[in-house]
Amino acid sequence: MGESLSDTIRSAVRSARTDASPSAIAATLTSIRPEDLAVFFHASLSAVDDVEPIGGGLPASPGAASGRIVLSADAALEAAERGQSVILVRPETSPDDVLGMQASRGILTQRGGLVSHAAVVARGWGVPAVVGASEIHFDAGSVTIGDIVLRAGDEITIDGSTGNIYRGSMDTFGSDAPAELDTLLAWADDVAAGHVGVRANADTEADATRGRELGAQGIGLCRTEHMFLAADRLPIMRRLILSHDPATEAAALAELEVAQTADFESVLEAMDDLPVTVRLLDPPLHEFLPDLLDLVACAARGELYEEGCVELAAVRRLHESNPMIGTRGVRLGVVRSGLYEMQVRALCAAAAHLFERGLHPHVEIMIPLVVDAEELRIARSWVTGVLDEIGHPELASNVVTVGAMIETPRAALTAGALAQHADFFSFGTNDLTQMTFAFSRDDVEAKLLPAYQALGILPANPFAELDQDGVGALISIACEQARSTKPTIKLGACG
């Protein structure tokens, strides 16, 4: 496909250059499907027509990869240290699996949808992933896919572009983008200029640098929770969550603040003079602790020692029936005083350091899961309080701004009131879609949506293609209300 697409792009661009009219350029831009360009950025499988897949799931992160099966994050790390290529196969992933995910060539899960933990993390890192492969069954040391039993150490291949799973190792190839692609993308930038800007998702300096090289006009979503998952950060985060006294909590927050300041400074420096939207901590705290079922199983086997017992008690204390709409987002800042303030101090300190070095940081602090204007006013006061504490007038005047993530129907319907306390809105379309449809995104994509699409109830997967009638209507209402209250408000979307 890569070569044929390259030929198509070359021909279309040359034809448009000959015509040199706006209509010819517009026709060229609309003739190329954006999703097809992924072939230039990810590995593809060679000669798949003659090979039958042994199973499949949802294509969650494009690219193809082969490797030996590992069934745990620890096994992935150990294999990677030996120089082996591995595919991490799990029922589903959690933050506890992140280090193993980093060490893997690909990720395959039994459960989850296109916006599950595995899918989001894999796409962010450019790691091929297939999720929601419900025909996978786990047994001690082995997995069954369909009627084929595979053991840890056996080789498999996954195609994150199609969702197919193959037995054994397969050859991959990469396609070089034609020079005319740069021209095509430059035309797209010209058409969008003054109307729509495209930013990158980036949580690290490397991601930010790569995004800038590829033409991103800033960072639209920097997810701070990913910064807490590094090997040297996760133990500190767990100490904070497990702390029972103010001194222990303060010490953990101080350590995290130092780490976050360094992280933010590196990302902001990579995006110097471009806006960086930083989302404050969003997931519920239990996601930074070991899985409840794993801890219970260890306890049942008598393998849980003192530290594990403390973690089990904390996980049970933090357990919620529906954590997706539980204590997460801005609610964490309300019930866990000090957490958001620490992140804001780190951000402002990083911006101040860069400003003093003659750089031009632009920080957009985004408050997630806001549902009420008073809630946002209080959250904004945390930011202004830190700015007053730092006493850096330039930061307060034009370097640091505050906005809200609009991801609930109530937030969309009360956007006019929220806009009183916001410099910008970013529509979180994944969660807004989930809450508007009352869909559990990790459950419905593999089981329910195929039937709904086959019967014509839904024309497309609303997590892959925005639902204009429902979710789109809410966004339209929110935009109208927000601009009525504050005509200068900036509006964006991520998801």
ABEGO torsion letter per residue (X at the ends): XAAAAAAAAAAAAAAAAAAGBAAAAAAAAAABBAAAAAAAABBBBBGAAABBBABBBBBABBEBBBEBBBABAAAAAAAAAAGBBBBBBBABBBAAAAAAAAABABBBBABEBAABAAAAAAAAAGBBBBBGBAABBBBBGBBBBEABBBBBGBBBBBBAAAGBBBBEBBBBBBBBBBAAAAAAAAAAAAAABGABBBBBBBABAAAAAAAAAAGBAEBABBBAAAAAABAAAAAAAAAAAABABAAAAAAAAAAAAAAAAAAAAAAAAAABGBBBBBBBBABBAAAABBBAAAAAAAAAAGABBAAAAAAAAAAAAABBABAAABBBEAAAAAABBGAAAAAAAAAAAAAAAAAAAGBBBBBBBBBBGBABAAAAAAAAAAAAAAAAAAGBAAAAAAABBBBBBBABAAAAAAAAAAAAABABBBBBAAAAAAAAAGBBAAAAAAAAAAAAAAAGABABBAAABBBAAAAAAAAAAAAAAAAAABAABBBBBBX
